[in-house]
Amino acid sequence: MAASVRVLRSALTSAGSFKSTYLPSAKCFTAQSQNERWFSQTARFFAQPVSQKKTFVRSKPHMNIGTIGHVDHGKTTLTAAITKVLSVDKNAIFKKYEEIDNAPEEKSRGITINAACIEYQTENRHYGHVDCPGHADYIKNMITGTAQMDGAILVVAATDGTMPQTREHLLLAKQIGITKLVVFINKADAADEEMLELVEMEVRELLSEFGFDGDETPVITGSALSTIEGKSPEIGANKVKELLDAVDSYLPTPERDLDKPFNMSIEGTYSILGRGTVVSGRLERGVLKKGDECEIVGYDKKIKSTVTGIEMFHQTLGKSEAGDQLGALIRGVKRHDVRRGMCLCKPNTVNMHNKIEAQVYLLTKDEGGRSKPFTNYFQTQIFSRTWDCPSFMLLDQGKDMMMPGEDGKVVFNLFKKMALEKGQRFTLRASGVTLGFGVISDVLADYDPAEMDKKVRQKDK
């Protein structure tokens, strides 16, 4: 036993800092991705006769949660286990592992690439559950997944303990404003009591390190695989029920901003011949109704349209409220004119800009950032909501550089005009590494890209 504990402790210690992560490969954007199949199903839904469509009944508060954690720690298996337990009382449709991880490249590699969304409900709430990819290659899709969450279930394998993507997922969850989460220590059937206690202790320390309540956060130990196989209910189905009770009681019901004009960051698109284009995403604020006029804004574009249909989990909606994961059918817009990262909003309520002032924190090397200083005109990729865009950093007047570990005011000149507003959070990445995080403190007058090119060329001479 002592040897196994030393092995685990070694694994935990070696995972104390991030390894380099990579931007997604082109494979995760193929036509066979989960998102494409979801949009294909949505297209078939909108094409159905009205008499065949089910209507979504809003009888409970809706909340978006998800499974986060390192690759192969059992996030997708736990998602499947939750649906199996809840399906007994008809509160979910059982989704097998293969139905959640169903893209060809996911099957071949045994990992989740895209963030898949599953529907279920408990006695207290209706949930949209996002199963986030844990593999480092697909961090861009992970950012999109966490951007849709109100709360999270952190999955940690008892056989490994905390690992690099455990830390990065906690960072991203904190960055988007998640204040509370629940922990599921998985694969309890493959570890003894001493190891389970050690892993829980390490997890609680890590939660405290990232600003979560390491003492009070519920930690449930069980086996998702045992749940699916119908074995050992004391670590299987009973523990999943305990997890769901903790999610219901510990994660606060989010307050929804229903009074402001509607705004939704677009996560994906699909075209329906003769009907229009479907855009999907999470409605961030306001109320969206069928027949509403709308604008699609971002990447230097502003397109006017009308919402002709709304669906949520393949059920029709007359209106959608902030927090809903929805698909909206829009009239007279071609798919190639709309892209992930644009926003669907009430006309004349969102303006595009390409220059912001922000308060940023730059990660140290030990936190997964870079070791070199940041200088004026450093090029970085900004990730916010569902969009990403390259930009130049301009340091505060009088500063020649910022070191990793510093925080301060920085101006960013974006390559495209995007939907930007005060208080908006973002993540900075470059060369496959997460560099830091920021919050927009002011939206500035647009800059002239041609003038910026001159300054950059002068600097490089």
N, C-alpha and C positions, 0 to 999 in steps of 0.2 A: 504493500500500500504506500509506504514511504516513497518508493521509486515513482509510483504513478503521480503522487502529489508533486514531487520535484519536477516531473515532466510537465505537468499542468502549470506549475508556477513559472517554469521556464518559458512556456508558450505565452503566458500572460505578460511576463516581463518583456519578452521580445516584441510584443504587440503594443508596447507603450507609446510608440510614435507611429504616424501614418507611413505607409509605403506609398510610393508614387502611384497616382491614379491616372487613368487615361480617359480622354474624351471618347465618346462612343465610336465604334467602327461603323462603316457603312452598312454592315449586315443588319443592324438593329433598325434600319429605316427601310427595309425591303417591303414589297407589297404583301408579303405573307406574314407580317408582324401581327401581334395580338390586336393592336389598335386598328389595323386595316380590317381584320375580321369583325371587330366590334362595329366599325362603321358600315361594313357590308350588312351585318344583321340589322343595324339601324335603318339602312336604306330599304331593306325588305319590309321593316316595320312601317315606315312612312308610305310605302307603296301598297300596303294592305287596305282593303275597304274599311270604312269606319266601323262597320258592324262587327268586324273581327278583332278590333283593338280593345285591349283592357285599359281601364282608366285607373291611374294611380290615386289611391285614397290616402290622404295625409291625416292619420289618426294619432301619430306619435311624433315627438321632436326628432328631427333628422340630424345625424352627426356623421362626419367623415373621419374614419380612423384608418390605420394601416399597420402592417407588419414591417418592421425595419430590422436590420442586423446584417451580420456577415454572411457571405455566400456559403451555402450548404449547412447553415445552422437550423434550417427547418421552417423558414417563414411560409413557404407555399404549402408544406405539409400541414402546418398549424391552421392556415386559412381553410384548407380542405376539411380538417378535423372540426373546426367551428361550424361549418355548414352541415356536417354530418350530425353533430349533436343537436343543433337547432332544427334539423329537418324532422326529427322525431315528433315534435309538436307543430310541424308545418310552419315554422318560423323562418325557414330557409329551404332552398333547393340544394340538395347535396351535390357539390362540385368535386369531382375526383381531381387528384393532383394533375393528371394529364389534361384535364379540361381547363385548368388555370395556366399551366405551363405548356401551351399548345402550339407555339410557333416552331417550325422545323428546326431552327438553330437552337432553340431552347431544349427541345427533345434530345438533340444530338450531344449537347454539352451538359445537360442536366442542371441548367441554371435559368433564372428568370432574367429576361432582357428588358421587357417593357413592364410598366406598372399596370397590372390588371385590376379591375374593379368588380367587386362582388357585392350582392345585396343580401341582407338578412335583418332580422329584428329580434329584440328581447322583449320582456314584459314592459320595459320602460322606454325603449327608443327604437327608431328605425336607423339602420347603419348602411353607409356605403363604405366598403372595406377595400383599401388599396394594398395590393401585395407588391411591395417595392423590390426591385432588383438589388441584390447584394454584391454582385460582381463588379469589380472596380472599372472594367471596360465600359460600363453602362451608367456612369455617374450622372450623365445628362438626363437620362430618363428617371433616375432616382430623384433628381432635383424637381422634375415635373411632378413625380408622385408625392413627395413631401409637401409641395406647394398646395396640394388639394386637401391636406389633413387638418383636422381640429385636434386630434390626439393620436397617440401611437401605442403599439405593443412592441416592445423591444424583445427580440428573440435571441437568446444566447445558448449555444450548445454546451451541455455539461462536459462534453468530451474535449472541448477546446478552451472555454472561457472567452473573455473579451478578445477581439481581434481587430485588425486595421479598419475594416468597414463598420465595425461596431462603433468605433470612435467617430468616424466621419459621418455616419448616419445621425448620431447624437448631435454633432455640430450642426448639421443641416436642419434637424428638427428644432433645435434651439433658435437657429437663425430665422426660421419662418414664424416663430412666435408660439410654438408648442411649449406649454408650461408644465404639463403633467403627462406622465405616461405610466404604463403598467409593464412589468417584466415577466416573461415566460422563459424559465430555464428548461430547455428542451433536452431530449435524449436521456431522461433520468433513468431509463432502463439499462443504460450503458455505463453508469457511474455509481460508486458507492456513496454512503452518507458523508464521509469525510470530504470527498471531492466536491459533492454538492454544496456543502457548507462553505468550502473555500471559494467556489465560483460565485455564490451569492455575496460573500464578503467583498470580492473583487468588483462585482457589478455595482454594489452600493457605493463603494469608493469612487468608481468611475462616474456614477450619476452625480455625486456631490462635486466632483471635479468640473463637470459641465454645467453646474448651476441648478440641477434638479435636487429634489429632496431625497437624499440617499437613505435617510432613516425611515421615512414614512411611505415611500413608494411601495405599493404591493408587489411582491415577488412570489410567483407561483411556480412550483417545480413539477414537471410532468413529462409525458411522452405523447407527442402528436401522432406518431406512427401507431402506438398502441391503441389510440382512440380510433383510428381508421380501421385497424385490424380487429377491433372489438375485443382486445385483450386487456387484462390487468386494469379494470376500471379505477382502482385506487390511484393509479398514476396516469390513467387515460381519460375517459369521458368525464369522470368526477372532477378532475383537475381543469378540464376545459370549461366546465360549468362554473368552477370557482373563478377562473380567469374572467369569464363574461360577467360574473357578479361584481368583480373588482372594476372592470371597465365601466359598468353601469354606475357604480357608487363613487369611484375615485375620480374619474375624468369628468370635469364640469361640462354641463350642456352649454355650448357656445351661444353668446348673444349675437343675434343677426341684425345687420343694419338694413332694415326694410324701407326706410323713409327716403333714402338717397336714390338718385337715378340709377337704373340697372347698369351693371358692368360685369363682363365675363371675359377672362383670359382664355383664348382659344387654345385647346390642347391638340386638336386634330380636325381634319376635314374629310368629307366624302361627297361625291357627286351622284345625284339621282336623275337619270335621263328624263327630261320632260317636266321635272318638278323643281329642281334647283339644287342647292348645295347644303349639306348638313355640316354644322360646326358643333364641336363638343367641348365641354369644359365645366368648370365649377363657377356658378354664379356667385361673385364675391360680395355684391351688395344689391339692394333694390328688389323689385318684383318685375319679372318679365312675363308678358301675356301674349297669347296668340293674336296676331293682327297688329302688334306694336311695330312702328317704324323704328329703324335702327341704323347705326353706322358701324362699319368695320374699320378699325384704325390701327396703324402701325407700319413700320418699315417704309416710311415716306408715303404711305397710301391712306386715303380716306374714301370709303365706298358706302353709298347709301343703299338700303334695302328694306325689306319688310319680313317679319317673322311670320311664317305661314303654318308652323306646327312646332310643338314641343313634346319631347318624350324623356322619360327617366326610367332606367332599367327596363326598357322596351314596353313601357306603359304610357299612355297619352296623358298629357297635362294641359289644363286650360290656362294655368299660370304657374310659374316657377318662382320660388323664393330664394333669397340669399342662402348659400350653403348647399343648394341642390347640385348634383352632378347630372348634367342634362345634355341632350342633343337638340339643336334648334335648326329647323328647316328654313332657309332664307331664300327669297325670290330674286331671280334675275342676276345672280352672281355666279361666275364660273369658278370652278375649284382652283384653277391655277392663279386666280387673283387673290386668294386668301391663303394664309399660311399660319402654322403654329406660332404663337407668340403675339399675334395681333389680338385686339380686344373687340368684343361685341358690346356696344354701348348705346345709350339713349342719344339721339342726334344732338350735336352742339354741346355736349357735356364733357368731352375729353379732347384735349389738344395734344399735338405732337411736338416734341422738342428734342434737341440733340446735345444739350449741355446742362449739366447738373452740378451742384455743390453737395458734398456728402461728408458725413462723419464715418471714418473707416477704422477698422482694426486689422492689422497685418499679422498673419500667423507666423510664429517662429518656426525654425527648422524642426524642433521637437514636436510641434503641434501639427506638422505636416506641410508647412509652408516652405519658402525658399530661404537660403542663407544669405544671398546677396542683397544689397540695399536697392531701394526703388528710387529712380531719378525721374526728372521731368520727361514727358513724352513716352514713358514706358507704356507699351501696348499690352492691354489685358482684355479678357472677355468678361463682360458683365452678364450674369444670369439673374433674372428677376421674374417671378411668377412663371409663365411658361415660355418666355422669350430669352434669347441670348444675342448679344451684339458686341462686336469689337469696339474698343475705345482707347483713347490716350489719357494718361494720368497727368494732371498739372498740379504740382505741389503748392502748398500755401506760400504766399509771398515771403521771400527771405530764406526759404528752405531749399537746399540743393538736393537733399535726399531724405528718405524715410527708411528706417531700419525695421526688419521683421521684429514683431513684438510691440511696435509703437502704434498709437492711435492718434488720429488728428483729422484735420479738414483737408479734403482733396477735391479738385474739380475734374470732372470727366467729360471729354468730348467724344460723343458716340458717332459711329460711322453712319448711322441711320437715325431718322427722327422716329421716336417711340412714344408710347403713352406713358408719361412720367408724372409723378405727383409727390408732394412732401410726405415724409413718413414711410415711403416705399422701401422695403428691404431688398438687398441684393447680395450675390456671392461673386467674388472675383476669382477667376481661374486663368492660367496660362501654361502652355506646355504640359498639359495633363495634370497639373498640380493646383489644388485649392490654395489660393494666396491669402484670402481674407474675406471679411464681410463688411457691409456698410448699410447706412440708412440715409436716404435723400433728405437733406436739410433745406434745400432750396432748388427751384427750377429756374435756370438762368436764360437770358436771351440767347437765341441760336447763334452758333458760330458759323463762319464761312469755311467749308472744307478745303477750298483752294488755298486760303490763307494759312490754314493749319499745315497743309502739305509743304508750303514754303518753309515754315518754321522747323518742321521735322527734318527736311533736307539740309537746312543750315546747321542743325544740331549734329547731324551725321557726318558733316564734312570734317 
